[in-house]
Amino acid sequence: MPVIESAFRPPWWLRNAHVQTILPVLLPRRFGFQLTRERLELADGDFLDLDWLRAGRDRLAIISHGLEGGSRNDYVLGTAQALAADGWDVLAWNFRGCSGEPNRLARFYHSGETGDLGAVIERAGRDYPAVALVGFSLGGNMTLKYLGEAAPYPAVRAAVAVSVPVDLAASARALDRKRGNRLYLGRFMDTLTAKIEAKATHFPAELDVTGVRAVRTFAEFDDRYTARLHGFRDAEDYWSRSSALGYLDGIRTPTLLLSALDDPFLTPESFPFAHAERNAALTLETPAHGGHCGFLDLRHGLQRWSERRIAEFLAVAFAAKVR
């Protein structure tokens, strides 16, 4: 049964979900490597910025970040460092508009945008015969949906998705309504509305920013902007069609879904025990603690336990493929 007990056991004073979520952000690490940037031009006239960590290996891990994140986030760089130490080249890609430079089109990115991930994988597949996917939060939902909606690119051999809101509607409501999530919600709304305001100066016909600063929930933002810009009827349609939950049964690639039971962004709908129990390719690991993309135990300094777990799962998955 691919629902496994987790080995993650933080000390008692690191067992608060918000401490796990926030503390790693307040304690940023210094990394002794530089990423090399490449711009990938897309068929629709837009672009994606790809950041590479190469050492001439024959296998590549592609990392997809979370909402309003980027390739320079601590959890991305930490994972890149752990995988590089374990024999991987790494590609951390930035969603449209997340690389420090606005993208060219009115649209940007969303949780179900597997077309962009597919373009990145296809680009990487030209250089690497074996590829693993790693996704965090929104990037994890995108990764799982990509794996389950159709047969993935042939080079893709294994995947890990961390802290994933596989039911987007339930997680949006949790962020909108839970008092303890107001800090996270406010930060997301600030950056998202700023992006919309900036885009509206170039695309006034597509974007009405009247009252945009009064938009303070995902329900409002996704209904007014995310859905409309990306071809969905409304927020409910976007959440329904983009949630990975409906695609988990189609996953045939060895995949680990790692989410903490105390994750403040997640609700019971995002812990798909029944799906994992009937799908031999999907392993579900739900430690009691860890917050959202936290997993800090201080046993290896500021390195997150999840970084070691990702490397461990991929090593086992690839060894099994070889046999």
C-alpha positions in Angstrom: 0.0 0.0 0.0 1.7 3.2 -1.1 0.6 5.3 1.9 3.7 5.4 4.1 4.6 6.5 7.5 6.9 9.5 7.5 10.3 9.6 9.3 10.1 13.4 9.8 10.2 14.1 13.5 11.1 17.8 14.3 11.9 18.8 17.9 8.9 19.8 20.0 9.5 23.5 19.6 9.4 23.2 15.8 6.0 21.4 15.7 3.9 24.5 15.2 2.6 24.8 11.6 3.2 28.5 11.3 6.7 28.3 12.8 7.5 25.6 10.2 6.1 27.7 7.4 7.7 31.0 8.4 11.0 30.3 10.1 12.8 28.9 7.1 11.9 32.1 5.2 13.3 34.2 8.1 16.6 32.2 8.1 17.7 32.3 4.5 20.8 30.3 3.6 23.8 31.2 1.5 24.5 28.9 -1.4 27.9 28.4 -3.0 26.8 28.0 -6.6 25.5 30.2 -9.4 22.7 29.4 -11.7 23.1 30.0 -15.5 20.1 31.6 -17.2 18.6 30.6 -20.5 15.5 32.2 -22.1 13.1 29.8 -23.7 11.0 31.3 -26.4 7.4 30.0 -26.6 5.2 29.4 -29.6 2.7 32.1 -28.5 5.3 34.8 -28.5 6.0 34.8 -24.7 9.1 33.4 -22.9 10.2 31.4 -19.9 13.4 32.0 -18.0 15.3 28.8 -17.1 18.0 28.6 -14.5 20.5 25.8 -14.8 22.9 24.1 -12.4 25.0 21.9 -14.6 27.9 19.5 -13.9 27.8 17.3 -17.0 25.6 14.6 -15.5 23.3 12.5 -17.7 20.2 13.0 -15.6 18.3 16.2 -14.8 15.8 17.3 -12.1 13.4 20.0 -13.1 12.1 22.1 -10.2 8.8 24.0 -10.3 8.3 26.7 -7.7 5.1 27.8 -5.8 2.7 30.7 -6.1 4.5 34.0 -6.6 7.8 32.3 -6.1 10.8 31.8 -8.4 14.0 29.9 -9.0 15.8 31.9 -6.3 13.6 30.9 -3.4 15.4 29.2 -0.6 13.4 26.0 -0.9 14.2 25.8 -4.6 17.9 26.5 -4.1 18.2 24.1 -1.2 16.6 21.4 -3.2 18.9 22.1 -6.1 21.9 21.9 -3.9 20.8 18.6 -2.3 20.1 17.0 -5.7 23.4 18.3 -7.2 25.2 16.7 -4.3 23.4 13.4 -5.1 24.5 13.4 -8.7 21.9 15.4 -10.6 22.0 18.4 -12.9 19.2 20.7 -12.0 16.9 23.1 -13.9 14.8 25.5 -11.9 12.4 27.3 -14.2 10.4 30.5 -13.6 6.7 30.7 -14.4 5.7 33.6 -16.7 6.3 36.9 -15.0 8.2 35.3 -12.0 11.8 35.7 -13.2 12.2 39.3 -12.3 11.0 40.5 -15.7 7.4 40.9 -16.8 6.3 38.4 -19.4 5.1 39.8 -22.8 1.4 38.7 -22.9 -1.6 39.8 -20.8 -1.8 36.3 -19.4 0.6 35.0 -16.8 0.6 31.6 -15.0 -1.8 29.4 -13.2 -2.0 26.2 -11.2 -3.1 24.0 -14.1 -0.7 25.4 -16.8 0.9 22.1 -17.9 1.6 23.4 -21.4 4.5 25.6 -20.1 5.9 22.7 -18.0 5.7 20.5 -21.0 7.7 23.0 -23.1 10.4 23.1 -20.4 10.5 19.3 -20.2 10.8 19.1 -24.0 13.6 21.6 -24.0 15.4 19.6 -21.3 14.8 16.3 -23.1 17.0 17.4 -25.9 20.0 17.2 -23.6 19.1 14.6 -21.0 17.9 11.0 -21.5 16.5 10.8 -17.9 14.5 13.5 -16.2 12.8 13.8 -12.8 10.2 16.4 -11.8 10.0 18.2 -8.5 7.2 20.6 -7.7 6.3 22.7 -4.7 2.8 23.9 -3.8 1.3 25.4 -7.0 4.2 23.9 -8.9 3.4 20.5 -7.3 -0.2 20.7 -8.5 1.0 21.5 -12.0 3.4 18.6 -11.8 0.8 16.1 -10.7 -1.7 17.3 -13.3 0.9 17.0 -16.0 1.7 13.4 -15.0 -1.9 12.4 -14.8 -3.6 14.1 -17.8 -1.6 12.3 -20.5 1.5 10.2 -21.0 4.5 12.4 -20.0 7.5 13.1 -22.1 9.4 9.7 -22.5 12.5 11.0 -20.5 10.4 11.6 -17.4 11.2 8.8 -15.0 10.0 9.9 -11.5 8.5 12.9 -9.6 8.1 14.4 -6.2 5.4 17.0 -5.3 5.6 18.8 -1.9 2.9 20.7 0.1 0.4 20.5 -2.7 -3.2 21.9 -2.8 -4.5 19.2 -5.1 -8.0 20.5 -4.4 -7.6 24.2 -5.4 -11.1 25.3 -4.3 -10.7 23.9 -0.8 -7.3 25.5 -0.4 -8.4 28.8 -1.7 -11.3 28.9 0.8 -8.9 27.8 3.6 -6.6 30.8 2.8 -9.5 33.2 2.4 -11.4 32.2 5.5 -9.0 30.9 8.2 -8.0 33.7 10.5 -4.5 32.1 11.0 -3.9 32.5 7.2 -4.4 36.2 7.0 -0.7 36.9 6.9 -0.1 34.6 3.9 -3.2 35.8 2.1 -2.2 39.4 2.5 1.2 38.8 1.1 -0.1 36.9 -1.9 -2.7 39.5 -2.6 -0.2 42.4 -2.4 2.1 40.8 -5.0 -0.6 39.6 -7.3 -2.5 42.9 -7.4 0.7 44.7 -8.1 1.3 42.5 -11.1 -2.1 43.1 -12.4 -1.7 46.8 -12.0 1.6 46.7 -13.9 0.1 44.6 -16.7 -2.9 46.9 -17.0 -0.5 49.7 -18.2 0.4 47.6 -21.2 -3.0 45.8 -21.7 -5.7 48.3 -20.7 -8.3 46.6 -22.9 -7.8 43.2 -21.3 -7.5 44.3 -17.7 -9.9 46.5 -15.7 -8.1 47.4 -12.5 -10.9 49.6 -11.0 -11.0 48.6 -7.4 -8.2 46.1 -7.7 -6.8 47.1 -4.3 -10.0 46.1 -2.7 -9.6 42.5 -3.9 -8.4 40.7 -0.8 -9.4 37.0 -1.4 -8.4 34.3 -3.9 -12.1 33.8 -4.7 -12.3 37.4 -5.9 -8.9 37.5 -7.6 -9.2 34.2 -9.4 -12.8 35.1 -10.5 -11.9 38.5 -11.8 -8.4 37.9 -13.2 -6.9 34.4 -13.2 -9.9 32.7 -14.7 -10.7 35.4 -17.3 -7.1 35.8 -18.5 -6.7 32.0 -19.0 -9.9 30.9 -20.7 -11.9 29.8 -17.7 -15.5 30.8 -17.0 -15.0 31.8 -13.4 -13.0 30.9 -10.3 -15.0 27.7 -9.7 -14.4 26.6 -13.3 -10.7 27.4 -13.0 -10.3 25.5 -9.7 -12.3 22.5 -10.9 -10.4 22.1 -14.2 -6.9 22.9 -12.8 -6.9 20.8 -9.6 -4.6 17.8 -9.7 -7.0 15.8 -7.7 -9.0 14.7 -10.7 -5.8 13.5 -12.5 -4.1 11.4 -9.7 -5.6 8.1 -10.9 -3.9 8.6 -14.3 -0.4 8.9 -12.9 1.8 6.0 -14.1 5.2 7.5 -13.3 6.7 6.7 -9.8 5.6 9.8 -7.8 5.9 10.9 -4.2 3.3 13.3 -2.8 4.7 14.8 0.4 2.4 17.1 2.4 2.3 17.8 6.2 -1.0 17.1 8.0 -0.7 20.5 9.7 -0.1 22.5 6.5 -2.1 25.7 7.0 -2.8 25.9 3.3 -4.4 22.5 3.0 -7.7 20.9 4.0 -8.6 17.1 4.2 -9.4 17.2 0.5 -5.7 17.6 -0.3 -4.7 14.4 1.4 -5.8 11.8 -1.3 -5.4 8.6 0.7 -7.9 6.7 -1.4 -6.1 7.6 -4.6 -2.8 6.5 -3.3 -4.2 3.2 -2.0 -5.5 2.3 -5.5 -2.6 3.6 -7.6 0.7 1.8 -7.2 2.6 4.6 -8.9 1.6 7.2 -6.3 3.2 7.2 -2.9 1.6 9.5 -0.3 3.6 10.6 2.8 1.9 12.8 5.4 4.0 13.7 8.4 2.2 15.2 11.3 4.2 18.3 11.2 6.0 20.4 8.6 3.8 23.3 7.8 3.8 24.6 4.2 7.1 23.8 2.4 8.8 23.9 5.9 10.1 20.5 7.1 12.8 22.0 9.2 14.4 19.8 11.9 17.8 21.5 12.3 19.6 18.1 12.2 21.7 19.3 9.3 21.8 23.0 10.0 19.2 24.9 8.0 18.8 22.3 5.4 15.2 21.2 5.2 14.4 17.5 5.8 12.3 17.6 2.6 15.4 18.2 0.5 17.0 15.1 1.8 13.7 13.1 1.3 13.3 14.3 -2.3 16.8 13.1 -3.1 16.2 9.8 -1.3 13.0 9.1 -3.2 14.4 9.9 -6.6 17.5 7.7 -5.9 15.3 4.7 -5.1 12.9 5.4 -8.0 15.8 5.6 -10.5 17.5 2.5 -9.1 14.2 0.6 -9.6 14.0 1.8 -13.2 17.5 0.6 -13.8 16.6 -2.9 -12.5 
